[in-house]
């Protein structure tokens, strides 16, 4: 943004945005994002328009051009919400310029239709998708990547909150992560599940300093690379927060205020937008007092089908369980191998439930050849 004569009505929108960034944006928490939006506006025809001569036609044209623009990062049209945020910035610019700087006579943004926001995302993870994500994350060259993903699913923290964690604000004894500053501008304490604690301790506990060395841009790049590798481009990292909040409700032990305390939502209406309960998780509630006891519930959640890769070889067939690296069977007949695999899997799951074995971390994806097929082996 180049500066020139700023007297009276000769001040262009580009120059006004530069002044706005230097005096207004710097005092906001979202300063970086606002500067990026301002830079986007300045690169269009609107940047050259004198702020005192901008009309509703100019703003409407900008809106339509942006909605038709293909984003370089997503390769999809710019979202209506992105355009709404840019128009909100312009609206505040015109108000400041009119009231405090005396260089604008009107706020044309106020009279222009805003893009309609589409319905909130209802993206939930399926049973298989979570396994694919965790397998891919577990083989990432940076071991911190897996822990970030697990914390997102377990705690409902935002990406920035996770990457900003420091060891001095984590109490593993009482299982609490303290967030001194959040998006809402308030501090928050987040309870940590056993799985979340494990995700932290596997990194090596320290007394102080940042837990993760990822920058926001660095992690976003790693996340996009993971999605490309596992073929799941329709998933946003923020969807993991959505999933985590929905699971908190599905526990059936927390009310809305308790979930809001964990997630950090101030508006109950916003919290409801994130919550889409799975009907399968509500089945137990329909039974009322006949709900499964703890032992039966553990069995029903553990003794389930598990994926296995079956490959044809010169000597017959090889079956490899994808979540149990040590469970590998072979034989000449595929049906016979699958039958033995059910018995072996059932014994493995029984040992896990008895506590004599630990449930393994999801293993990395197998390298498949053309003769490989993936089956779900039901131990029952």
Residue frames as qw, qx, qy, qz and C-alpha x, y, z in Angstrom:
[[0.000, 0.888, 0.459, 0.000, 0.00, 0.00, 0.00],
 [0.445, 0.183, -0.005, 0.876, 1.63, 3.24, -1.12],
 [0.129, -0.757, -0.449, 0.456, 0.78, 6.47, 0.63],
 [0.305, 0.383, 0.266, 0.831, 0.32, 9.87, -1.04],
 [0.142, -0.248, 0.111, -0.952, -1.71, 13.02, -0.44],
 [0.209, -0.374, -0.888, 0.163, -4.29, 12.25, 2.28],
 [0.100, 0.185, 0.246, -0.946, -6.03, 15.62, 2.39],
 [0.552, 0.248, 0.088, -0.791, -9.80, 15.73, 2.14],
 [0.866, 0.259, 0.250, -0.347, -11.54, 13.58, -0.41],
 [0.514, 0.641, -0.552, -0.145, -8.37, 12.66, -2.34],
 [0.352, -0.386, 0.826, -0.210, -7.70, 9.84, 0.16],
 [0.616, 0.132, -0.656, -0.416, -8.18, 6.55, -1.67],
 [0.895, -0.340, -0.029, -0.288, -9.60, 3.43, -0.04],
 [0.846, 0.169, -0.345, 0.371, -6.12, 1.87, -0.28],
 [0.229, 0.452, -0.381, 0.773, -4.61, 4.79, 1.63],
 [0.573, -0.486, 0.113, -0.649, -7.48, 4.79, 4.11],
 [0.960, -0.177, -0.209, -0.057, -6.96, 1.07, 4.80],
 [0.631, 0.294, -0.415, 0.585, -3.24, 1.67, 5.39],
 [0.129, -0.476, 0.307, -0.814, -4.14, 4.35, 7.93],
 [0.807, -0.348, -0.061, -0.473, -6.79, 2.06, 9.46],
 [0.903, 0.014, -0.380, 0.201, -4.27, -0.78, 9.84],
 [0.432, 0.339, -0.418, 0.724, -1.74, 1.50, 11.54],
 [0.195, -0.333, 0.317, -0.866, -4.20, 3.10, 13.96],
 [0.756, -0.174, 0.090, -0.625, -7.11, 0.69, 14.45],
 [0.907, 0.112, -0.388, -0.121, -6.15, -2.87, 13.47],
 [0.415, 0.403, -0.670, 0.466, -3.01, -2.93, 15.62],
 [0.312, -0.285, 0.553, -0.718, -5.20, -2.78, 18.73],
 [0.865, -0.001, -0.033, -0.501, -7.27, -5.81, 17.72],
 [0.673, -0.318, 0.667, -0.004, -6.58, -9.43, 18.50],
 [0.770, 0.378, 0.492, 0.150, -7.29, -10.38, 14.87],
 [0.013, 0.825, -0.242, -0.510, -4.82, -7.81, 13.56],
 [0.273, -0.294, 0.789, 0.465, -3.03, -10.28, 11.26],
 [0.342, 0.440, 0.817, 0.148, -6.26, -11.50, 9.64],
 [0.191, 0.879, 0.306, -0.313, -7.55, -7.95, 9.23],
 [0.087, -0.692, 0.447, 0.560, -4.35, -6.85, 7.49],
 [0.307, 0.007, 0.869, 0.387, -4.70, -9.78, 5.11],
 [0.290, 0.695, 0.657, -0.038, -8.30, -8.76, 4.28],
 [0.052, 0.884, -0.010, -0.464, -7.20, -5.16, 3.76],
 [0.220, -0.442, 0.674, 0.550, -4.43, -6.31, 1.41],
 [0.343, 0.326, 0.850, 0.232, -6.98, -8.31, -0.59],
 [0.213, 0.853, 0.425, -0.215, -9.26, -5.29, -0.98],
 [0.088, -0.802, 0.251, 0.534, -6.38, -3.02, -2.00],
 [0.328, -0.190, 0.772, 0.510, -5.42, -5.30, -4.90],
 [0.316, 0.579, 0.736, 0.151, -8.84, -4.82, -6.53],
 [0.173, 0.577, 0.313, 0.734, -10.26, -1.83, -8.40],
 [0.413, -0.829, -0.363, -0.103, -11.79, -0.64, -5.10],
 [0.656, -0.406, -0.110, 0.627, -8.38, 0.28, -3.71],
 [0.334, 0.130, 0.233, 0.904, -8.05, 3.17, -6.21],
 [0.147, -0.731, -0.518, -0.418, -11.50, 4.63, -5.55],
 [0.024, 0.379, -0.340, 0.860, -11.46, 7.87, -3.49],
 [0.144, -0.274, -0.871, 0.381, -13.15, 7.12, -0.18],
 [0.208, 0.386, 0.307, -0.845, -15.37, 10.20, -0.46],
 [0.481, 0.319, -0.371, -0.727, -16.67, 9.08, -3.87],
 [0.033, 0.024, -0.998, -0.045, -17.31, 5.37, -3.19],
 [0.602, -0.047, -0.101, -0.791, -20.88, 4.33, -4.00],
 [0.768, -0.058, 0.541, -0.338, -23.13, 1.38, -3.34],
 [0.835, 0.517, -0.122, -0.145, -22.48, 0.32, -6.95],
 [0.290, 0.662, -0.665, 0.190, -18.74, 0.09, -6.22],
 [0.407, -0.340, 0.751, -0.395, -19.34, -2.02, -3.12],
 [0.858, 0.206, 0.321, -0.345, -21.84, -4.28, -4.90],
 [0.704, 0.614, -0.354, -0.052, -19.40, -4.80, -7.78],
 [0.031, 0.572, -0.771, 0.279, -16.62, -5.68, -5.33],
 [0.664, -0.123, 0.605, -0.422, -18.93, -8.18, -3.60],
 [0.883, 0.382, 0.109, -0.251, -19.84, -9.90, -6.87],
 [0.504, 0.674, -0.536, 0.067, -16.24, -10.02, -8.12],
 [0.186, -0.480, 0.787, -0.341, -15.06, -11.60, -4.87],
 [0.774, 0.029, 0.498, -0.391, -17.84, -14.20, -4.86],
 [0.852, 0.508, -0.038, -0.120, -16.78, -15.22, -8.40],
 [0.161, 0.758, -0.625, 0.092, -13.07, -15.40, -7.49],
 [0.940, -0.045, -0.334, 0.049, -11.37, -18.80, -7.15],
 [0.505, -0.801, 0.319, -0.034, -9.26, -19.05, -3.99],
 [0.471, 0.619, -0.628, 0.042, -5.63, -20.04, -4.59],
 [0.196, -0.385, 0.823, -0.369, -5.45, -22.06, -1.37],
 [0.594, 0.118, 0.699, -0.381, -8.69, -24.07, -1.70],
 [0.028, -0.046, 0.772, 0.634, -9.14, -23.97, -5.50],
 [0.004, -0.612, -0.790, -0.039, -12.82, -23.21, -4.82],
 [0.001, -0.740, -0.232, -0.631, -14.87, -19.98, -5.02],
 [0.088, 0.232, -0.502, 0.829, -14.25, -17.55, -2.16],
 [0.205, -0.453, -0.852, 0.165, -16.79, -18.33, 0.58],
 [0.160, -0.781, -0.357, -0.487, -19.70, -15.97, 1.32],
 [0.610, -0.738, -0.200, 0.207, -18.49, -15.67, 4.92],
 [0.606, -0.136, 0.121, 0.774, -15.06, -14.46, 3.75],
 [0.140, 0.492, 0.346, 0.787, -16.74, -11.76, 1.66],
 [0.420, -0.809, -0.363, -0.195, -18.97, -10.78, 4.60],
 [0.660, -0.548, -0.092, 0.505, -15.87, -10.29, 6.78],
 [0.435, 0.102, 0.244, 0.861, -14.25, -8.11, 4.10],
 [0.103, -0.668, -0.403, -0.618, -17.42, -6.01, 3.82],
 [0.569, -0.753, -0.309, 0.117, -17.52, -5.68, 7.62],
 [0.591, -0.287, 0.038, 0.753, -13.97, -4.31, 7.52],
 [0.197, 0.360, 0.358, 0.839, -14.96, -1.82, 4.81],
 [0.322, -0.768, -0.457, -0.314, -18.04, -0.78, 6.78],
 [0.595, -0.678, -0.183, 0.391, -15.98, -0.02, 9.88],
 [0.496, -0.015, 0.203, 0.844, -13.44, 1.83, 7.72],
 [0.011, 0.577, 0.409, 0.707, -16.15, 4.12, 6.31],
 [0.478, -0.795, -0.369, -0.060, -17.55, 4.78, 9.79],
 [0.624, -0.487, -0.037, 0.609, -14.13, 5.68, 11.20],
 [0.381, 0.160, 0.317, 0.854, -13.29, 7.81, 8.15],
 [0.127, -0.691, -0.443, -0.557, -16.60, 9.68, 8.41],
 [0.540, -0.795, -0.273, -0.041, -16.72, 10.20, 12.19],
 [0.665, -0.609, 0.069, 0.425, -13.06, 10.51, 13.22],
 [0.531, -0.115, 0.370, 0.754, -11.17, 11.52, 10.07],
 [0.264, 0.725, 0.193, -0.607, -13.80, 13.61, 8.29],
 [0.003, 0.403, -0.659, -0.636, -12.88, 12.22, 4.84],
 [0.051, -0.242, -0.911, -0.330, -16.00, 10.18, 4.03],
 [0.364, -0.102, 0.030, -0.925, -19.54, 11.49, 3.70],
 [0.843, -0.043, -0.069, -0.532, -21.36, 8.18, 3.78],
 [0.372, -0.292, 0.881, -0.031, -21.10, 4.45, 4.50],
 [0.613, 0.261, -0.416, -0.618, -22.28, 2.78, 1.27],
 [0.237, 0.124, -0.962, 0.052, -21.65, -0.72, 2.68],
 [0.289, 0.134, 0.680, -0.660, -24.67, -0.33, 4.97],
 [0.623, 0.406, 0.133, -0.656, -27.08, -0.28, 2.01],
 [0.476, 0.408, -0.705, -0.330, -25.61, -3.20, 0.06],
 [0.943, -0.161, -0.059, -0.286, -26.91, -6.76, 0.35],
 [0.265, -0.598, 0.755, -0.053, -24.53, -9.06, 2.16],
 [0.491, 0.190, -0.812, -0.251, -23.84, -12.58, 0.85],
 [0.828, -0.350, -0.024, -0.438, -26.10, -15.15, 2.43],
 [0.175, -0.505, 0.826, -0.180, -24.27, -17.38, 4.88],
 [0.655, 0.019, -0.694, -0.298, -24.77, -21.08, 4.03],
 [0.826, -0.502, -0.097, -0.239, -26.02, -23.45, 6.75],
 [0.334, -0.720, 0.600, -0.103, -23.41, -24.34, 9.36],
 [0.462, 0.359, -0.804, -0.110, -21.23, -27.35, 8.59],
 [0.844, -0.300, 0.200, -0.396, -22.55, -30.61, 9.95],
 [0.644, 0.452, -0.615, 0.045, -19.40, -32.59, 9.24],
 [0.745, -0.508, 0.381, -0.206, -18.92, -35.52, 11.62],
 [0.093, 0.511, -0.846, -0.119, -16.14, -38.10, 11.53],
 [0.917, -0.023, -0.249, -0.311, -17.08, -41.64, 10.66],
 [0.856, -0.433, 0.279, 0.055, -15.55, -44.65, 12.40],
 [0.855, 0.224, 0.201, 0.421, -13.25, -45.33, 9.46],
 [0.306, 0.848, -0.022, 0.432, -12.27, -41.69, 8.87],
 [0.446, -0.838, 0.278, -0.144, -10.90, -41.20, 12.37],
 [0.880, -0.219, 0.343, 0.244, -8.75, -44.30, 11.94],
 [0.685, 0.542, 0.172, 0.456, -7.41, -43.04, 8.61],
 [0.013, 0.928, -0.117, 0.352, -6.58, -39.63, 10.10],
 [0.617, -0.703, 0.348, -0.054, -4.80, -41.08, 13.13],
 [0.901, 0.042, 0.290, 0.320, -2.88, -43.61, 11.04],
 [0.525, 0.701, 0.071, 0.478, -1.69, -40.86, 8.74],
 [0.203, -0.909, 0.192, -0.309, -0.82, -38.56, 11.65],
 [0.815, -0.507, 0.272, 0.067, 1.09, -41.32, 13.47],
 [0.828, 0.117, 0.263, 0.480, 3.53, -41.72, 10.58],
 [0.216, 0.956, 0.004, 0.196, 4.18, -37.99, 10.18],
 [0.668, 0.323, -0.352, 0.571, 7.86, -37.07, 10.44],
 [0.070, -0.424, 0.383, -0.818, 7.07, -34.61, 13.25],
 [0.303, -0.258, -0.895, 0.200, 5.78, -36.57, 16.24],
 [0.096, 0.242, 0.400, -0.879, 4.00, -33.46, 17.50],
 [0.376, 0.000, -0.459, -0.805, 1.53, -33.63, 14.61],
 [0.468, -0.269, -0.833, -0.115, -0.19, -36.75, 15.99],
 [0.250, -0.349, -0.637, 0.640, -0.54, -35.15, 19.44],
 [0.169, 0.152, -0.023, -0.974, -2.12, -31.99, 18.01],
 [0.475, -0.115, -0.628, -0.605, -4.75, -34.06, 16.18],
 [0.457, -0.316, -0.814, 0.171, -5.56, -36.17, 19.25],
 [0.121, -0.288, -0.444, 0.840, -5.89, -33.08, 21.47],
 [0.300, 0.024, -0.259, -0.918, -8.31, -31.52, 18.98],
 [0.561, -0.217, -0.703, -0.381, -10.56, -34.59, 19.07],
 [0.519, -0.304, -0.723, 0.341, -10.31, -35.03, 22.84],
 [0.259, -0.364, -0.401, 0.800, -10.49, -31.46, 24.18],
 [0.218, 0.827, 0.504, 0.120, -12.48, -29.39, 21.63],
 [0.287, -0.689, 0.084, 0.661, -9.73, -26.75, 21.72],
 [0.531, 0.834, -0.005, -0.146, -9.21, -24.53, 18.68],
 [0.836, 0.349, -0.090, 0.414, -6.09, -24.93, 16.57],
 [0.184, 0.732, -0.260, 0.602, -4.57, -21.70, 17.88],
 [0.630, -0.640, 0.243, -0.367, -5.28, -22.71, 21.49],
 [0.982, -0.105, 0.078, 0.134, -3.54, -26.06, 21.04],
 [0.695, 0.464, -0.109, 0.538, -0.50, -24.63, 19.29],
 [0.020, -0.748, 0.228, -0.623, -0.25, -21.95, 21.99],
 [0.842, -0.512, -0.161, -0.050, -0.13, -24.41, 24.91],
 [0.201, 0.676, -0.589, 0.393, 2.78, -24.01, 27.33],
 [0.620, -0.072, -0.752, 0.213, 4.02, -26.58, 29.84],
 [0.089, 0.030, -0.552, 0.828, 3.71, -24.17, 32.76],
 [0.514, -0.008, 0.064, -0.855, -0.04, -23.93, 32.06],
 [0.771, -0.015, -0.558, -0.308, -0.58, -27.69, 32.03],
 [0.413, -0.422, 0.669, -0.451, -1.21, -29.58, 35.28],
 [0.564, 0.123, -0.771, -0.270, -1.05, -33.28, 34.49],
 [0.053, -0.010, -0.870, 0.491, -1.73, -34.18, 38.12],
 [0.365, 0.400, 0.543, -0.643, -5.24, -32.70, 38.08],
 [0.388, 0.310, 0.751, 0.436, -5.48, -33.07, 34.26],
 [0.160, 0.896, 0.320, -0.263, -6.16, -29.43, 33.41],
 [0.508, 0.216, 0.252, 0.795, -4.83, -27.23, 30.59],
 [0.057, -0.771, -0.306, 0.555, -5.09, -23.52, 31.38],
 [0.432, 0.516, 0.389, 0.629, -5.67, -21.15, 28.45],
 [0.245, -0.471, -0.275, 0.802, -4.80, -17.60, 29.62],
 [0.261, 0.477, -0.125, -0.830, -6.08, -15.99, 26.39],
 [0.461, 0.305, 0.823, 0.134, -8.69, -17.35, 23.97],
 [0.154, 0.372, 0.556, 0.727, -10.55, -16.17, 20.88],
 [0.262, -0.786, -0.515, -0.221, -13.31, -14.77, 23.10],
 [0.095, 0.689, -0.254, 0.672, -10.81, -12.74, 25.10],
 [0.670, -0.582, 0.238, -0.394, -11.34, -14.71, 28.32],
 [0.023, 0.446, -0.888, 0.109, -9.23, -17.31, 30.06],
 [0.882, -0.050, -0.148, -0.446, -10.40, -20.92, 30.26],
 [0.333, -0.410, 0.843, -0.105, -9.47, -24.21, 31.94],
 [0.756, 0.233, -0.423, -0.441, -9.87, -27.32, 29.78],
 [0.770, -0.331, 0.518, -0.168, -10.15, -30.80, 31.36],
 [0.303, 0.524, -0.747, -0.276, -7.88, -33.42, 29.83],
 [0.964, -0.033, -0.029, -0.264, -9.04, -36.97, 29.15],
 [0.756, -0.399, 0.472, 0.216, -6.61, -39.85, 29.69],
 [0.745, 0.430, 0.354, 0.368, -6.10, -40.02, 25.94],
 [0.195, 0.941, -0.032, 0.274, -5.26, -36.29, 25.87],
 [0.514, -0.769, 0.378, 0.034, -2.79, -36.73, 28.75],
 [0.833, -0.047, 0.458, 0.307, -1.13, -39.58, 26.83],
 [0.567, 0.723, 0.202, 0.339, -0.87, -37.34, 23.74],
 [0.066, -0.953, 0.216, -0.204, 1.05, -34.80, 25.84],
 [0.660, -0.601, 0.447, 0.054, 3.27, -37.13, 27.85],
 [0.884, 0.226, 0.303, 0.275, 4.46, -38.98, 24.73],
 [0.410, 0.848, -0.059, 0.332, 6.21, -35.71, 23.74],
 [0.617, 0.018, -0.409, 0.673, 8.30, -35.64, 26.92],
 [0.296, -0.886, -0.355, -0.035, 7.01, -33.51, 29.79],
 [0.443, 0.310, -0.206, 0.816, 8.85, -30.26, 30.53],
 [0.257, -0.529, -0.536, 0.606, 8.51, -27.67, 33.27],
 [0.138, 0.756, 0.117, -0.629, 8.18, -24.65, 30.99],
 [0.051, -0.327, 0.615, 0.715, 8.17, -23.47, 27.42],
 [0.652, 0.253, -0.186, -0.690, 5.86, -24.13, 24.46],
 [0.776, -0.017, 0.616, -0.136, 4.46, -27.63, 24.04],
 [0.742, 0.470, 0.424, 0.218, 4.51, -27.40, 20.23],
 [0.306, -0.465, 0.285, 0.780, 6.96, -25.69, 17.89],
 [0.336, 0.499, 0.673, 0.431, 4.48, -25.47, 15.01],
 [0.104, 0.197, -0.005, -0.975, 3.55, -22.08, 13.59],
 [0.585, 0.428, 0.434, -0.535, -0.04, -21.62, 12.45],
 [0.567, 0.623, -0.334, -0.423, 0.98, -21.57, 8.79],
 [0.108, 0.425, -0.898, -0.043, 3.28, -24.57, 9.25],
 [0.376, 0.096, 0.865, -0.319, 0.59, -26.71, 10.81],
 [0.626, 0.535, 0.193, -0.534, -2.00, -25.72, 8.18],
 [0.436, 0.588, -0.602, -0.318, 0.43, -26.83, 5.48],
 [0.040, -0.224, 0.967, -0.118, 1.05, -30.16, 7.25],
 [0.511, 0.283, 0.641, -0.498, -2.71, -30.68, 7.66],
 [0.627, 0.585, -0.124, -0.499, -3.36, -30.09, 3.94],
 [0.277, 0.485, -0.815, -0.155, -0.60, -32.53, 3.06],
 [0.272, -0.026, 0.914, -0.299, -2.14, -35.18, 5.33],
 [0.613, 0.435, 0.388, -0.534, -5.59, -34.76, 3.77],
 [0.542, 0.600, -0.436, -0.396, -4.13, -35.14, 0.28],
 [0.103, 0.379, -0.919, 0.017, -2.28, -38.29, 1.32],
 [0.245, 0.141, 0.909, -0.307, -5.31, -39.99, 2.86],
 [0.075, -0.283, -0.707, -0.643, -7.76, -38.69, 0.25],
 [0.201, -0.677, -0.677, 0.208, -10.05, -36.68, 2.53],
 [0.264, 0.205, 0.085, 0.939, -9.99, -33.12, 1.16],
 [0.302, -0.636, -0.405, -0.584, -13.47, -32.20, 2.43],
 [0.651, -0.588, -0.416, 0.240, -12.37, -32.18, 6.09],
 [0.074, 0.816, -0.204, 0.536, -11.39, -28.97, 7.91],
 [0.391, 0.114, -0.712, 0.572, -9.25, -29.07, 11.04],
 [0.315, -0.173, 0.309, -0.880, -11.98, -27.06, 12.77],
 [0.762, -0.127, -0.422, -0.474, -14.31, -30.01, 12.10],
 [0.569, -0.002, -0.746, 0.346, -12.39, -31.91, 14.80],
 [0.072, -0.043, 0.469, -0.879, -13.54, -29.31, 17.34],
 [0.635, -0.048, -0.194, -0.747, -17.08, -29.77, 16.04],
 [0.743, -0.018, -0.662, -0.092, -16.69, -33.53, 16.49],
 [0.339, 0.055, -0.707, 0.618, -15.26, -33.18, 20.00],
 [0.311, -0.069, 0.288, -0.903, -18.12, -30.94, 21.17],
 [0.746, -0.045, -0.353, -0.563, -20.71, -33.33, 19.78],
 [0.660, 0.011, -0.732, 0.171, -19.04, -36.22, 21.59],
 [0.041, 0.107, -0.588, 0.801, -19.16, -34.28, 24.86],
 [0.596, -0.052, 0.064, -0.799, -22.93, -34.04, 24.49],
 [0.791, 0.066, -0.529, -0.299, -23.17, -37.71, 23.52],
 [0.234, 0.200, -0.826, 0.472, -21.53, -38.71, 26.81],
 [0.513, -0.548, -0.564, -0.343, -24.88, -37.96, 28.42],
 [0.602, -0.459, -0.457, 0.467, -23.21, -36.77, 31.64],
 [0.262, -0.199, -0.042, 0.944, -22.68, -33.08, 30.80],
 [0.250, 0.801, 0.503, -0.210, -25.30, -30.37, 30.44],
 [0.493, 0.758, 0.185, 0.384, -25.04, -27.49, 27.96],
 [0.188, -0.956, 0.185, -0.125, -23.44, -25.08, 30.43],
 [0.728, -0.479, 0.440, 0.216, -20.75, -27.64, 31.32],
 [0.745, 0.340, 0.386, 0.425, -19.97, -28.25, 27.65],
 [0.227, 0.924, 0.074, 0.300, -19.83, -24.48, 27.07],
 [0.478, -0.826, 0.290, 0.071, -17.33, -24.20, 29.95],
 [0.767, -0.172, 0.493, 0.374, -15.08, -26.73, 28.21],
 [0.588, 0.506, 0.437, 0.456, -15.50, -25.38, 24.66],
 [0.286, -0.272, -0.029, 0.918, -15.40, -21.69, 25.56],
 [0.002, -0.506, -0.579, -0.639, -18.65, -20.72, 23.84],
 [0.058, 0.113, 0.398, -0.909, -20.37, -17.66, 25.27],
 [0.568, 0.130, -0.114, -0.805, -23.50, -18.05, 23.14],
 [0.594, 0.035, 0.777, -0.209, -25.68, -21.12, 23.55],
 [0.709, 0.620, 0.127, -0.312, -26.96, -20.57, 20.01],
 [0.337, 0.718, -0.597, -0.119, -23.41, -20.80, 18.64],
 [0.323, -0.327, 0.874, -0.159, -22.83, -23.94, 20.67],
 [0.732, 0.301, 0.524, -0.314, -25.91, -25.56, 19.14],
 [0.592, 0.708, -0.256, -0.286, -24.50, -24.92, 15.64],
 [0.136, 0.573, -0.808, 0.001, -21.54, -27.16, 16.44],
 [0.406, -0.137, 0.837, -0.341, -23.61, -29.97, 17.89],
 [0.730, 0.188, -0.378, -0.538, -24.97, -32.75, 15.71],
 [0.554, -0.340, 0.712, -0.264, -25.49, -35.88, 17.76],
 [0.320, 0.192, -0.865, -0.335, -25.11, -39.31, 16.25],
 [0.777, -0.229, -0.117, -0.575, -28.28, -41.35, 16.63],
 [0.808, 0.046, -0.577, 0.108, -26.24, -44.47, 17.36],
 [0.294, 0.190, -0.598, 0.721, -24.84, -42.82, 20.50],
 [0.427, -0.219, 0.210, -0.852, -28.34, -42.07, 21.76],
 [0.675, -0.105, -0.666, -0.298, -29.55, -45.67, 21.63],
 [0.411, -0.090, -0.769, 0.482, -28.52, -46.40, 25.22],
 [0.157, 0.002, 0.326, -0.932, -30.58, -43.46, 26.46],
 [0.605, -0.103, -0.391, -0.686, -33.70, -44.96, 24.93],
 [0.625, -0.128, -0.767, 0.068, -33.31, -47.95, 27.26],
 [0.469, -0.738, 0.024, -0.484, -33.67, -45.73, 30.33],
 [0.581, -0.609, 0.489, -0.230, -32.86, -47.76, 33.45],
 [0.965, 0.072, 0.245, 0.050, -32.02, -50.79, 31.34],
 [0.347, 0.856, -0.383, 0.000, -28.84, -49.09, 30.11],
 [0.868, 0.177, -0.401, 0.232, -25.80, -51.40, 29.84],
 [0.641, -0.735, 0.076, 0.209, -23.60, -51.69, 32.89],
 [0.025, -0.857, 0.441, 0.264, -19.98, -50.59, 32.59],
 [0.486, -0.282, 0.796, 0.226, -18.60, -54.05, 31.82],
 [0.586, 0.483, 0.644, 0.093, -21.09, -54.77, 29.07],
 [0.292, 0.937, 0.033, -0.189, -20.56, -51.30, 27.62],
 [0.218, -0.693, 0.610, 0.317, -16.77, -51.86, 27.44],
 [0.543, 0.039, 0.813, 0.208, -17.37, -55.15, 25.64],
 [0.498, 0.716, 0.488, -0.033, -19.84, -53.62, 23.20],
 [0.170, 0.951, -0.160, -0.204, -17.36, -50.84, 22.35],
 [0.265, -0.623, 0.697, 0.236, -14.27, -53.08, 22.07],
 [0.475, 0.063, 0.860, 0.179, -15.53, -56.26, 20.40],
 [0.505, 0.726, 0.124, -0.450, -16.30, -54.66, 17.05],
 [0.844, 0.435, 0.182, 0.254, -15.15, -55.32, 13.47],
 [0.325, -0.739, 0.321, 0.495, -11.56, -54.28, 12.67],
 [0.635, 0.714, -0.188, -0.228, -10.06, -53.63, 9.21],
 [0.680, -0.336, 0.582, 0.293, -7.58, -56.05, 7.69],
 [0.402, 0.663, -0.431, -0.461, -5.71, -56.07, 4.38],
 [0.851, 0.026, 0.524, 0.025, -5.80, -59.33, 2.40],
 [0.238, 0.705, -0.512, -0.428, -3.17, -59.82, -0.32],
 [0.970, 0.213, 0.096, -0.072, -2.86, -62.65, -2.83],
 [0.178, -0.709, 0.650, 0.209, 0.59, -64.21, -3.07],
 [0.491, 0.355, -0.745, -0.278, 2.12, -67.11, -4.97],
 [0.170, 0.042, -0.947, 0.267, 1.54, -69.39, -1.95],
 [0.180, -0.578, -0.794, 0.049, -2.04, -68.29, -1.24],
 [0.134, -0.835, -0.230, -0.481, -3.29, -65.36, 0.84],
 [0.417, -0.037, -0.487, 0.767, -1.84, -63.10, 3.56],
 [0.283, -0.815, -0.404, -0.302, -4.12, -61.26, 6.02],
 [0.412, 0.059, -0.371, 0.830, -2.69, -58.33, 8.03],
 [0.211, -0.822, -0.511, 0.135, -4.75, -56.48, 10.65],
 [0.312, 0.698, 0.041, 0.643, -4.29, -52.75, 10.15],
 [0.353, -0.797, 0.159, -0.463, -4.54, -51.85, 13.85],
 [0.807, -0.472, 0.355, -0.006, -2.60, -54.85, 15.20],
 [0.339, 0.741, -0.549, -0.183, 0.77, -54.99, 13.53],
 [0.188, -0.384, 0.900, -0.085, 1.64, -58.33, 15.12],
 [0.674, 0.242, 0.625, -0.309, -1.52, -60.09, 13.91],
 [0.380, 0.537, -0.539, -0.526, -0.64, -61.59, 10.53],
 [0.744, 0.031, 0.652, -0.146, -2.03, -64.82, 9.10],
 [0.335, 0.472, -0.593, -0.560, -1.52, -66.73, 5.85],
 [0.615, 0.087, 0.771, -0.139, -2.97, -69.75, 4.13],
 [0.181, 0.030, 0.768, 0.613, -3.99, -71.19, 0.79],
 [0.067, -0.603, -0.733, -0.309, -7.73, -70.53, 1.11],
 [0.015, -0.392, 0.069, -0.917, -9.05, -66.98, 1.67],
 [0.647, -0.512, -0.249, -0.508, -12.17, -68.10, 3.57],
 [0.839, -0.275, -0.392, 0.257, -10.11, -70.31, 5.88],
 [0.431, 0.154, -0.258, 0.851, -7.68, -67.45, 6.62],
 [0.270, -0.466, -0.062, -0.840, -10.58, -65.09, 7.37],
 [0.782, -0.459, -0.354, -0.229, -12.16, -67.64, 9.72],
 [0.743, -0.165, -0.361, 0.538, -8.92, -68.05, 11.66],
 [0.197, 0.345, -0.101, 0.912, -8.54, -64.28, 11.73],
 [0.509, -0.595, -0.211, -0.585, -11.87, -63.95, 13.59],
 [0.845, -0.421, -0.303, 0.128, -10.68, -66.30, 16.33],
 [0.617, 0.053, -0.204, 0.758, -7.27, -64.61, 16.63],
 [0.036, -0.494, -0.039, -0.868, -8.89, -61.16, 16.80],
 [0.655, -0.602, -0.271, -0.367, -11.36, -62.25, 19.48],
 [0.815, -0.303, -0.287, 0.401, -8.55, -63.61, 21.68],
 [0.406, 0.240, -0.095, 0.877, -6.60, -60.38, 21.22],
 [0.271, -0.568, -0.135, -0.766, -9.60, -58.24, 22.23],
 [0.779, -0.531, -0.322, -0.079, -10.30, -60.41, 25.28],
 [0.719, -0.125, -0.246, 0.638, -6.70, -59.94, 26.44],
 [0.133, 0.400, 0.001, 0.907, -7.03, -56.18, 25.99],
 [0.523, -0.600, -0.218, -0.565, -10.22, -56.10, 28.07],
 [0.842, -0.405, -0.308, 0.177, -8.60, -58.25, 30.77],
 [0.217, -0.953, 0.212, 0.013, -5.80, -55.71, 30.98],
 [0.816, -0.269, 0.370, 0.354, -3.04, -58.13, 30.05],
 [0.509, 0.221, 0.394, 0.733, -2.42, -56.16, 26.86],
 [0.049, 0.576, 0.128, -0.806, -2.70, -52.49, 25.94],
 [0.588, 0.714, 0.378, -0.039, -4.72, -51.33, 22.99],
 [0.604, -0.032, 0.284, 0.744, -2.22, -50.37, 20.26],
 [0.119, 0.608, -0.065, -0.782, -1.86, -46.99, 18.63],
 [0.755, 0.596, 0.196, -0.189, -3.31, -46.93, 15.12],
 [0.667, -0.196, 0.473, 0.540, -0.66, -48.23, 12.74],
 [0.110, 0.512, -0.350, -0.777, 0.48, -46.39, 9.61],
 [0.798, 0.419, 0.037, -0.431, -1.33, -47.25, 6.37],
 [0.746, -0.112, 0.597, 0.272, -0.10, -50.35, 4.62],
 [0.142, 0.483, -0.530, -0.682, 1.43, -50.17, 1.18],
 [0.760, 0.299, 0.495, -0.297, -1.16, -51.80, -1.06],
 [0.121, -0.208, 0.754, 0.611, -0.58, -53.56, -4.33],
 [0.471, 0.040, -0.416, -0.777, -3.18, -54.25, -7.02],
 [0.571, -0.151, -0.792, -0.157, -4.09, -57.59, -5.43],
 [0.133, -0.065, -0.686, 0.713, -4.80, -56.12, -1.97],
 [0.379, -0.569, -0.496, -0.535, -8.32, -55.91, -0.56],
 [0.072, -0.233, 0.568, -0.786, -9.46, -54.43, 2.76],
 [0.519, -0.402, -0.712, -0.250, -11.97, -56.41, 4.80],
 [0.399, -0.517, 0.354, -0.670, -13.72, -55.80, 8.12],
 [0.480, 0.011, -0.870, 0.112, -13.17, -58.82, 10.35],
 [0.596, -0.514, 0.015, -0.617, -15.99, -59.33, 12.85],
 [0.046, 0.350, -0.877, 0.327, -14.71, -61.24, 15.91],
 [0.524, 0.083, 0.654, -0.540, -18.24, -62.50, 16.66]]
